């Protein structure tokens, strides 16, 4: 799936991933290919992106995540 993690200052990540884990306000959420469409708010924590080369971790202070058509877009603070 395609993943983008964007802050007001810069783009932290853009590429393909096997899975994404985000810190949702109601708890941690994970996304895989063909996940149902979803928009939700994030709290402070780590966004973890699992790729073929390993796991990358990005600290966020909050934000919004949108999942649709095998694309995960994180608009982070």
PyMOL commands that set and color helices and strands:
alter all, ss='L'
color gray80, all
select strands_A, chain A and resi 2-6+11-16+19-24+27-31+38-42+45-51+54-60+63-68+71-76
alter strands_A, ss='S'
color yellow, strands_A
deselect
rebuild
show_as cartoon
